[in-house]
Amino acid sequence: MGAAGAAALLLTLTTVPASAGRRSDATAQSSAGHCARTAALKVPGAERQEVACPGELTTAGTVASGHTDQADWAGLTPAGLATPSGVPGIQIDGYFPDDSAGNTNHGWNHDSQFVIRLPDHWNGGLVVAGSPGVREQYANDRAISDWVLSRGYAFASTDKGNTSAGFHRDGNEPGDAIAEWNDRVTQLTRAARAVTTQRYHRPPSRTLVTGMSNGGYLVRWQLENHPELYDGGVDWEGTLWRSRGPNLLTFLPPALRSYPVYAAGGPGAREAHRRMLAAGYPAGSEFLWPFHHQYYWDLTQRIHREELDPGYDGATEAGTPFCAPGTPACDADYDYAARPREVHGAVGRIALTGRIGKPLITLHGTLDVLLPIGRDSDVYARMVRAAGRGGLFRYYRIEGGTHVDSLYDAFPDRLRPLTPCHRSAFTALEIWLERGTEPAPSHTVARPHGGGPGAADLLTDCPLHRSW
């Protein structure tokens, strides 16, 4: 697939996902053993729930049965990623009480939607995730849910309590919407542990938390603030929030100012390129800049800035798309350091500390140009170590990884998909917890070259214990 095809696929990140399809009643016509005790399953605190017994819980079956929303996870994984199958079980869809209505799945028009999947053949564990970006509860289905279900885990995911590019409309005070993300993951974890106990007659022996991007931020926050709920977690390129920076409000505006000058060429291009590198965008990632400028940087800056600093543009909602520097209240001119104390206080409400209380593995691509690694996970790794929690932490910098894996389809000779690396990290965490065998020390995992594995292997293999 060419870059244009990747762009079309990834555009779903900037739009409201389509509603999930209607379920087929045929999926409920399962044997009594398969569907036993479904009437007894009650998700604590849920305002609404629907229990079904699909013959297949992975996307190999849920796309057809209507138990996922394909638009919600489009663009997050490589096209060639294999889809596991053969996982029958019970799925519970529902929502917790909430007063916002951005999530249109199932025609419910209700936020705080969740999905819980309970495989017939259970390994005793539970995996909990929050959605990346501003997507809904099915966003992790292909990247995470399919794989952990195939390994026997129960799985639960939440839409975080508000969705879409208008997520900032939720809440009363700056930061409320993002703070709700954390609360909803905590709420779902407790509820999923309870309903898993109902289904299998014993509590989970292990509860793990994982997620990508904004979902990775949630992993970090949960292990810092509610370590009692989890045994460990895997953070896939989590968003860093710090009241004094860096955060995305400090490194996105320089890109919005400098990239158009760089792209135009001419006498200012060289200096604009230098400013891009100084802002954290790594040398060698220039081939990714046009796509991110068109689809990511502007929107991401405006909607998160509106959530945390709505006063910057007055009555205007989320700024002016692609405004030129010098335009009044243009996000390209945004200067986080110069903003009032209350803005930094709003970020402080959702900020990370590095004080994790359970084992955490972080992975991040070196060619991430939405959340540049030098302004995000490199910083978070230092925070964890400064907090004295380095013994609970491993950090793998993945050479050639970028923020969304579908870009690998456009640039297979330059990028490396992170999905297999996430699976390697998850497996390493399992071994760490089960056997006490510590993962490989933190390091940069080199992208294979020359005699290393071919492109097909990059879709399945990402050893964290060696470099090529």
N, C-alpha and C positions, 0 to 999 in steps of 0.2 A: 504494500500500500504506500502511495506517495505521501508527501507532506500535506497536500491538499486533502487527501482522504483522512489523514489523521486529524486535521483541523476540523473537518466536518463531524467526525466522531466525538472529538473532545468538546465541541461546542455545547454538548449537553450539560457541561459543568456550569454554564452561565444561563441556563434556562430552567424553568420549573419542570421536573420530570413528569411524564404522563402517568395517569392513574394506572394501577395494576389491573390486569384483566380479571374478568369475573371467574370465580372458581367453577370447575366442573363438578357437578354432584357425583359423577362417577368416581372421583377420587376418594369419596367416603365409603364406597362399597368394598370395604376390606374385611378380612376375617375378624372374628370376634377377638382372637388373640392379639392381632395387630392393633386393633382399636380399643382394647380392653381399658375400662375405667376412664375413658375420656370425659364422661360426665362429672367425674370426681375432681378433675383438674381445675383449680381456681387460682388465677394469678392475683396475689394479694395487692389490694389497692387499685386494681384495674377498674375503670368505669365501663369498659366494654371488652369482651373477648369472643373470638370465634375459634373453635377447636376443629381441626380437620385431620384426616388420616391419609395423607398422600402415599402413593406407592413409591415415591421418590422425593427425597428432601433436597437433593442437589439441583442445580440449574439444569441438569440433564432432563429433569422432569418438571421442575416448577415453572419454567417458562410456559410450557403448554398447559399446565393445570391452573395457572393464574396465581400461584403462591409466591411469586416474586414480581418485581417490576424491572424489566430489562433496561429501561431508560435510566434507572437509578444507578446502575453500575456500568453503563456504557462508557468506554474510554479509559477505564482504570487498569486494564490488563492487556497483555499482548494477544493478538488474534489467534496465535498458535498454541496458547496455553491449553493443556488437556483438561477436560472436565471429568471428574470422578463420577461414578454412578453406582447404583446398587445399595442405596441407603434409605430403606423405608422407615417410617416413623410417624410421629405426631407433630403437627405445627399449630401453634397458637398465635393468632394475630389479634391485636387489640390496641387500646390506648388508655393512658392514665388521665385523670381529671386535668384539664388545662383550659385556659380561656383564649387561646390563639388557634387559628384555623388555616395555617398555610399548607398543611399536608393534605393533598386531595386523594391519596390512595384509598381505594375501595369506595369512593364517593362519600367518605366520612367527613371530609373537611374539618379535620381535628388534628391538632398537634399532639406530641408525646405518644406517637404510635410506636409499637414495638413488634418484633417477631421473636418467637421462641421455638426452637426445633429440638425435638427429643427423639433420637434415633432408637430403633428397636434394639440394636446391639450397642450397648452403652459401655464405655471404658471407665466410667466413674468420674469423669471430669466435666467441667463446664467452662466454656469460653464466652466472654462478654466483650462487646465492641460498641463503640459509638461511631456514627457515620463520618466519613471525610467531607471536607468542604462544607457546603450547606445542603447536602443531599439527604435522602430519606433512609428509612430503616433497612432497605434491601441493598444499599450501596456496597456492602461488604460481601455480598453473596458469592460472586465468582472469585474474588481474590482471597477470601478468608473462609467463609462459611463452608463452601464445597469441600475444601481440603480438611478442615477440622472435623466435619461430619463424617468424612470417609475414614477418619482415624478413630471414630467412636465417641467423640465429644458431643455433649449437648451444646447448643449455641444460642445466644441471645444478642439482639442488636436493637438500638434505639435511634430515632430521628433527632435526638438531643433536645426536643421540646420546641424547636422552631426551624423552619426550612426556607430554602430558596434565596434568591438575591435580595429579598425583602425581609430577611430574618431580623434585621435591626429594629423592625417595627414592634417587636415583642418587648415587653417589660416597660417599666416606668422611668428608670434611671439609666444613665450610661453604664454599660457593662452588664446589665441585667440579663440580656439574652444569652451571652456567653457563659455567665455564671450558672444559668439554667442548664446548659449542656452538662456541666459537672454533676449537678443535682440529679439529672435524669439518668445518668449512668449509674450513680450510686443507687437510686431507686430501683432501676431494672436489675442490678446485680442482686439485691436483696430479694426481689420478687422471683427472679429466675432460680435462685438457690432454693427457695421454698417450693416452687412448682416442680423442680427437678426431684426434690425429696418426695413429693406426692407421687410422682410417676414411678420412681424406682424403689420407693420404700426405704431409702437411706440418703443422707445428704451427700453432695459431691465431695469426693476425697481431695479434689484439687479444683480451684477456681483461678483461671488465668484471664488477664485483660490484655487486649491488643487492639491496634487500629493504626490507620495511616493519616498523615497530614493533621487536620484538626482532630481526627480520631487518635493520632499519636499523642497530641497534647493532652487528651483526656486520660491516656494511660499514665503519663507522667503525673498529672494532677491526682489521680486516684491513688497511686502508690505513695505520693507524698501526704495525702490527707486522709485516706481510708485504707491503710495497709492491712487492717484487720480483716478486710473482706476478701483479700486475694493472697495467692501463694507466690505470684510473680507476674511479669508482663513483658510484652515485646512492643516497643515503640518504633513505628515505621515512619521516619521523617516527620516527627511531631512538630507542630508550630510552637515557637518559643514566645512567651509573653513575659516581659520584665518591665517594671515601671520606669526604670532608667535607661532601657534599651540594652542591646538591640532588640527590636521587634519589627514586624512587617511594616509598621508605620514609619520606621526610620530608614529602611532600605528600598522600599518601593518608590517613594517620590523621586529619589535620584535617578532611578531607571526611567521614570516617566519624563523627566527633564532631559536626560542625556541621550537616550536611545534614538529619538527622532533626528537629532543632530548627527549622530554617528551614522545612521542609515542614509541620510541625505548626502553623505560624502562632503567634499569641499574642505576648506581650510580649518573648520572647527571639528572635523571628524576625529582627528587624532586625540585632541583634548577630551572630547566626549567619551571616547573609548577608555581613556585613562580614568575618567570619573566613574564609568561603569565598573571597572575593576576595583577601584577604591571603595565603591559601595558594597562590594562583596561578590559580584558576579564573576565566576572564575574564568581565567584565560582558557581558551579552548571550547568555551560554551557558546561562542558567538552564533553558531549555526542554529541555536535554539531561541535566540532573542526575538526574531521576527514573529514567530508564533506566539510567544508569551506576551509580547507587547500587544498583539491583536486580541488575544482571548483572556489573558489572566491578569497582568499587572494592574491595568486600569480598574477593572471591576473589583478585584480583590482589595485594592487600596480604598476605593470609595465606600464599599459597603461596610468594611471593618472600621474605617474612620468614622462613618456615620454612627455606628454602634457605640463607639468610645468617645467621640468628640463631635456630637451633632451640632454644636454651636459654631463650628468652623465656617459652615456655609449658610448660616442663618436658617431661613425658612425653606431653602432648597433641600430636597431630599437626596442624599448620597451624591452630591456634587454634579458636575457637568462632564459627561463622558469625553475623554480625549481632548480636554481643554488645553490650550496653549499656555505655557508659562507666561505669567503676567496678567492673565485673565483673573478678574476678582474671584477670590475663594477657590482657586484652581488647586486640585489635589497634587498636581505636579510641583507646586510651590510649597506644599505642606512641610512644616518644620516642627516635628514633634517636640524637640528640646525646648522650643520657644513657647509652647502652648501652656495655658494656665495650670496651676497646681491641681485643680480638680480633674483635669484630663489624665494626668499621671496617676491620680488617685483611682480613677476608674480602671486603668490598666492594672494598678496594684491589687484590685479586688480579684482579678483572675490570674495574677502572676504566679510563676513557678519559683521554687526555692532551691531545688536540688536535694531536699531532705527526704529521699525515698526511704520507705520502710520495709520493702521486700525486693527480691532480685529483679533487676531490669536489664534487658538487652535493647540497645538502640542501634538502628541501622539507618544510614542516610547516604544518598548518592552524591558523588563529588561534582556531578554536572547538574545538580538541582538549581534551576534558575527562577523558581517561584519562592522557595525558602532556601537561599544560598547557604551551603553547609557551614561556611566560615562565620556566618551571622546567626546560625541556629544551633545545630547539634554540637558543633565544636564548642560553642559557648556553654551549652547545657552540660556537656561532659565536664567542663571545668567547674561548673556550679556543684555538680554531684560530688566531685572530689574535694572541693573546698568545704563542703558540708560534712566531710568525714564519712561519706557513704560509698567510697570507691570500691570497697570489698563486695558490695551488692550490685556492681555495675559492670557491664561490658559494652563497648562501643565499636561498631564496625563501619568504617567509611568505605562505601562500595564504589570503586573506580568505574566511571562510565554510567552510573545510575542517574536517572533524572526523576522529576517529580511524578510523572504519570507514565506507566509502562507501555501504553499504546504507542508512544512516540518511538519505541524500539522498532515497531513495524516500518516506520518511515526511515529510520537511521540504524539498521542492524549492524553496520560496520563501525559505528561510533559509540553506541549505547549498550547498556546491559540492563535487562529487566530485573526489578527488585523483588518480584513475587517469589522466585525460587530462593532468594537470599532471606526473605522473611520466613520461609518454611525451614530453612537451615537454622535460623536463629531460634525459632519456636522449638525445634527438636533439641537444640543445645540447651534451652531453658528446661525442657522436660528432663533431660539427663542430669542437669545441675540439681534439680529438685528431687529427683527419684534416687539418684546414686551418690549425690554429693560430689560428682566429678565436675570441676569448674570448667567453663568454656575457655577457648583459646583467649589469650590476652587481647585487649583492644588493639586494633591495627587497621590499616588500609588494605582491603581485599582487592588485589590487582585484577583488572580485566584480562582474560586470557588473550595471548597474542601468539603468532607463529605456531609452535607445536602444541598449543593448548587446545581445549575442546572447540569444536566448530559451533556455528550459530545455533544449531538444533539443541546442543547441550546447554546453551545459555538459558533455554526455556525450562530446563529441568534441574540444572546443577548449579550450586553456588556454595562450594566448600568454604567454610569460615576459618578453617584451621591451617590453611596454607595460602601462599600467594604464588602467582605464576611468573 
